[in-house]
Amino acid sequence: HSEVVLSDGTRVTLNASSRLRYPTSFDGSAREVWLDGEAYFDVEHDAKHPFDVVTPNLRVRVLGTVFSVRSLRGDHMAETTLAEGAVSLQRADGSNLIRLHPGQRAIYDTQDEQLEIKEVPVGDHLALSYGIITLDGVPLRQIADRIEELYGVKLRLIDDDAPDANYNFSFQKDTPIEDVIELLQFISGTRFEILRYPDSD
């Protein structure tokens, strides 16, 4: 993951395998960036110049706020979580979806055009800016998927009889993957094998 500071002072923390396209300086009445992946935004307030995040599935418009966006090309699910301020969500064509309030997460399925709103712990969300990944009440496979995405590896479940349960799991982004897997195996009682991609170091 990496951090980018835009010309207006907005800070963007990019997750692994994410791409951000932005101008060297913002001209005109609007500030616009393009995201494919997941990023955490701390937008510099400027009431006269709205800030737009354009993704493959959603457009997020803000004036000044702290939020995250997750939307990948080829994936019909998009997600936005708001920590501070207010954002309005629009479909990719610019039509309005909803206005979010702090502590809310919007999950949008572009395939079925279904929108789900969840209340989330803002404290956990803010922790993302400090490099902490927090997964609350999710199945083991979903945790494994997130680890694979962050570390660029593939995980194989060694035990066929993995427990069908949900877990709360947190770890630092810069923790060695071996330590993360060891912790996951400890809390779940399930063993994993780490398979690295051919082009990995």
Disulfide bonds with the S-S distance in Angstrom:
none
